Amino acid sequence: MVHQAAAHAKKRPQAHSVHIGINEVSAAHYAGWTGPLAACEFDAHDMAAIAKAQGMKSSLLITRKATRAAVLAAIRKSAKALADGDLFFLTFSGHGGQVPDVSGEEADKLDETWCLYNAQLIDDELYFEFSRFKAGVRILVLSDSCHSGTVVRAGRPPPGTPEQRPRIMPPAVGMRVYGEHKSFYDQLQRDVAKAAGGKVSDPDTALASVAVSQRLTGIVKAFHPSLILISGCQDNQFSMDGNHNGAFTEQVLKVWNHGGYKGSYASFHARVRAGLPPTQSPNLFTLGPASAFLKQPPFSV
């Protein structure tokens, strides 16, 4: 009877979601650049609607409210509250950027960033925040932006209509921003490296969404939750903005079909990718014990 009672008392999985949509950034931090985009707020609202329909406890961080402090606080609150079997769903729609890597082993490498409203969030930091979730927590991240150390090598699409606007901070702007706030960004990386127990050798793979690197970091070695990241494009491509949704988010919504989609995450990614042009091919990255997670229906609690 005790065992039966314990089984019945087992809690239903909890699910928290955070949806970030940034249509412009603060010129005060970004060297006078505001990076106007059209559809990022729409993306965040649409992804929050999916989360709520699936029974998740959702929060929105839109443009001016999407500060570094607010985003980190939301992630940390969920990391503290969620346990084995629970779900954390995070979406980002906005510009990606880069800062020089000062914590890794190669001085000329670049760290990828999310351009939050009042400052950038470095991938080192995001990687570390995910590592603080408890074992057994499922983390799903959808990132509709550009994140790549090699993206500067790609031919940049011409500016024009919103559909032609890439979601990446121009490299020249990025270097000016870094120059004006060098000590801030350098110290952020050092703090994460210190917390991880040493140098961070290459955490870029988490946000660049490339094949698993052999140079795994101390953070990865201590990674116990299960992570699925589906990003808007490959590392040598651009995620494009739109009038009503980003190209990637628009396809996610189409394949999801108001809950009509019944396949797995793996097949969901394949369907989303098939619906986009060869110039923008979403990638799938996993970290931790994610094999069972990949077989589940998308957004299932």
N, C-alpha and C positions, 0 to 999 in steps of 0.2 A: 504493500500500500504506500509506503514511504517513497519507493522508487516511482510509482505511478504519479503520486502527488508532485514529485520533483519534475517529472516529465511534463505534467500539465502546467506547472509553474514556470517553465522555461519561457522566457520573454520572446515576443515577436521581434524580428530584426528592426532596428531603427534605421532611418535614412535621413541624412542631412544633405542639402544641396546649396551651393553658392554660385551665383551667376553674375559675371562681370561683363559689362558692355560699355565701352569708352569711345564716344564719338569725337572727342577732342581732349587734348592734354593741356596742362597749365604752361603758358608761355614763360612764366616766371622761372620754372625749373628747366624747361627744354630750350633754352637759348633763343627765345623768341618764337619758336615753332609751336604751332598748336595741332598740327596733324589732323585736319578735319576729315572725318569719315561719315558715311551716311547711315549705315545699317547696323552698327554694333549694338545700339540700345535695343533695336528690334530683335536681334539675335538673343540677347540676354532674356528679354521678356518671353520669347517663344520657348526657350529652353526651360525657363522657370515654370511655364505652363505645363510642359511635359512632366517635370518633376512633381508638381502638385497633383496632377492627375494620377501619378503613380503612388501617391501617398507620402511623399517626402516633405520634410520640414524645410522650406526653401527661403532663401534671402536673396535680394537683388542689390548689387552695387553698381550704380549707374553713373558714368562720367565723373562728376565732381565728388561723388561719394566713394568712388573706387580709388581710395588712397592706399598707400602702403600699409598704414596702421590698420585700416579697416579690413583689408584683405588678409593680412597676417592674423589679425584677431579672429576673423571668421574661421580660418583654417585651424588655428590652435584650439578654439572652442570645440570644434568637431573632433579634433584629435583627442581631446580630454574626455569627451562624452561618449564616443563610439567604442564598441568592443567587438569581440569575435562574432562574425556573422553579419555585422552592420555594414552600411553602405555610405560612402561619402562621394558625392557627385559635384564636380567643379567644372564650370565652363568659363572660357575667356574669349572675348571678341574685341579686338583692338590691334594696335600696332605692336610688332615685335621689334626689338632693338639689340644692340650689342655693346659690351664694354670690354676693354682689354682684361685678360685673365691674369691676376697677380698671385693667385693661390695655387695654381697648377704647376706642373713640372716644365711646361714649355712657355717661355715668356711671351712668345708671339701669338699665342692662341687668343681667341675671343670667347667670352661667355655670352650666351643668349639671354635676353630679358623679355619680360612683359612690360610694356610702357603703361604703367598705371598713371592716374591723373597727376599726382604731384611728384612722382619719382619712379624709377624703374625697380622691378623685382627681378633679381638675378636668379638664373636657373640653379645655381649652387644653393641658394636659400630655399627655393621651392622643393628641391630634392631633399634637403635636410628636414623641412617641415613634414613631408610625406613619411619620412623614415620614423617620425615620432608617433605615428598611429600604431595602435596595438596589433598584435598578431591576429590574423583572421579577418581584419577589416578589409572590405573591398573599396578600392579607390578608382573612380572613373573620371578621366579628364578629357574634355573635348576642347581643343584649342584652335580657334579660327583666326590665325595670324601667321606671320612669317617668323620662323626661328631657325637660323642656320648659320654656321660658321662659314659656309661656302656660298651662301645666297648672293654675296656681292659679286660673284663670278658670272651670275646669270644675266642675260640681257634684260634690262629693266623695261617693263611695258611703258608705252607712251602715256603721259597724263591726259586726262580728258574727262569723259563721263565717269560717274561713280563706278560703273562696271569695269572701268579700266584702271581703277586706283588700287595699287597694291598696299597691303596692310603691313608696311615695314617703315620704320623710321629711316630717312635717308642717311647713309653712312656719314656724310659730312656733318649733318646735324648731330648724329650720335657722338662723333669725336669732339664737337664743341661742348656738348652736354657733359661728356666725361671730363674734358679739360676744366670746366667750371666747377665740377663737383668731384674731382679726382680722389681726394682724401676720403670722402663719404663712401664711394663705391669700392675703393681699395679696402677700407676697413670692414665693410660688409663681408667681403670675401674672406678676409683673414679671420673674422669672427666665426664664420661657418666652418672653416678649416680647423680652427682651434676646437670647436665643439665636436667635430667629427674625429678628433684625435690626431690630426696631422694635416699634411697637404691634401688638397682635393685634386686628383690627377686628371679627371675628365668627366665631370658630371653633365656635360653638354648633351649626352645622348638622351637624357630624360625629356628634354624639351625639343631637341632637334628631331626626335623620333626616327632615329636611324637604327641600323642593326646593332645588337648588343656589343659593346666594346669589350675588348680583352683587358683594357686598363680600367677595371672597376675600382670604384673609390671605397674609402673606409665607410662612407655613408651606405653604399649599396650592400656591403658585407653585413651590415646590421639591419637590413631591410626585411621586415617581417610581414607587413600587410601585402595585399595583392593589388597591383596597379595595372590598369589598362589606360593607355593614352592614345587617342586618335587625333592626329593633327591635320591641319588644313591642307598641307602640301608636303612634298619631298624637300630635302635640304637644299636643292638647287632650283627651287621654284618659288612662286609667289602665291599667297592666298589673296584672292581678289575681293574687293568690297562690292556692294550692289546697292540698288535703290531701297530694297525692303529686307533683304538678308544678305549676308556674305555668301559667296558661291558654295562654300563647304556646308554652312549651316542650312542653306536652302535645300541642298541635296539630302542632308540628314533628316530634315522635316518631311521631305517627299518620300523617302524610303520608310520612315517610321509610320507614315500614313495614319496619324491619329491613333496609334496603337494597333493598327491592322497588321503590322509586321510581327511574325512569330518565330523568326529564326534566332541564331546565336549572335554574339558579338562579332565573331570571326566572319560569318557570312554577311552580317550587317555592314561591316567595314568594306567588304568586297562589293556589295551593292552600291554603297555610297561612292566608292572609287570609280565604279563602272559608269556612273552617271555624270562624271565630270570629264572635261577635256584632258588630253594628254599633258597639257601645260600645267595642270594642277591635279596631282594624284595624292590623295590623303594617305598617310602612312599609319601603321599600327605598331605600337611599342608596348611591351609588357615588362614588368619587373616584379620580383617576388614570386610566390607560388600561385601563378595566375591561370594555370591550365583549366581548372574547373570553372573559374570565373568566365573565361572565354566562351564556354559552352552555354552559359545562361542567356536568357532573352534580354535584349538591351533594356536598361533602365528598370529592371526588376528588383524589387526590394527583398 
